Structures are given as structure tokens and as C-alpha cells.
Amino acid sequence: MAAFEPAPGDERLTTAIVSDSLDEAGFRHQVLEHRLAPLVPGSRVVGRAATVQFVPDERDMPADPYAAAIDFVDSLQRGQLVVIATGEANASAVWGELFSAAAIGAGAVGVLTDGNLRDTDRIADLGFPAFSRSRRPIDYRRRLAVAQTRGTVRFGGVSITHGDLVIADDDGVAVIPQDAEETVLRIARLRASGESTVLAELLAGESLRTVWDRHRIL
């Protein structure tokens, strides 16, 4: 699937606008149940999900213990947003500085995980948007293992399929299913434009009731 190409004005899209637009389009359960903390406050990222599932696994493969993860990272493409599902595992981290560097080199736009990050100061220095449930410095070898890549994962109460459009910011994470992307983006872009008008009118002193009745946007 082609990389997401933002249209002029898409920098105004937020998870709140996308969530409202998903609601309007009839998709009411596409926002993660729990907020993921951005590594750097104020971070925002939009990209197509590149999914990977980690599961508990204490077996070792001493000859090439990171083979599956290396293959996944090396398969990343421009505009993809890494989505790492772990079932909220806390045994270790699943992503760090060097994976981030390789992802940047491949053109990926960020990473989300319901597990842990490590090397967080160095990921921040790289300017790679990263969102996670928490942080731990522990290596995942003989603790977790890659079970599948480029499939559908369950993440924060939402099913995310490889290629879905995902937006993350300080408020949370919203997922646009591929078959609804055109509709949801059309609604979201109209709403973002309308909210700019609403904001200007409110700041100019018009009442909230007047502005609501005129635009039906809050």
C-alpha cells in the first residue's frame, strides 16, 4: 500500500478531530482505551501501521537471537508507523535507539507500543516520535519474541491491521480502518477547517451558543 501523503492543511488534524470524524462515520471504537505516553511531549505522528506482535518466550536462538525483529525492521517502508503489540508485557523493552535509527533510515515515521521502550533519551535525540505504555532498560532476548508481522494485532482494545492509518498525539491514538479512510479523512478535513473558523469567532467575542448554532462544531 502506498505511503500516506498529507494534503495541505492536514497538519491541523488531531486525534480529537479524527475521533469525532470516526464517530460521525459510524466507527465508535477506534481510539485506544489507554493513552500512550509520548516520549517527547507535543509529539504528533501520522502513518500507515506496520504491525508486529511480541509474545512471552524464554527460548533462546544463540546463533541469531534477533532475526525476526531484524527482518521486520529491514522491511519497513517510507511513511510507515511501527505498531508493536505485546499484550502490555512488562518483562522487557521491545524497541530502542538502534531499531529507531534503522527505522529512520528506512523512512518510517515513528513507533507505538503497548509495551516498553528503552534508550529513551537517545530516541528523543534522534527526533523519532515514540509512544509507549512505559519504559524498562531490559533486553527482550529470552523474555519476549516476535510471533507475527504485517498482520492484525489487538492493541489497546482496538484491532489494528497492517496498512491502517494511525494518528498519535498527546491525547491518545486513533486508528482509521483502510476501508473507511477516504470517508473519515474527508470528514476530518472539513471539521479541521471548520474548527479554525469557530476558534477565530470565539476569540473575537461571539458566544459559544451562537457559534454552536451556526457551525454545530465543538
Secondary structure, 3 states (H helix, E strand, C coil): CCCCCCCCCHHHCCHHHHHHHHHHCCCCCCECCCCCEECCCCCCEEEEEEEEEEEECCCCCCCCCCHHHHHHHHCCCCCEEEEEECCCCCCCEEECHHHHHHHHHHCCCEEEEEEEECCHHHHHHHCCCEEEEEECCCCCCCCEEEEEECCEEEECCEEEECCCEEEEECCEEEEECHHHHHHHHHHHHHHHHHHHHHHHHHHCCCCHHHHHHHHCCC
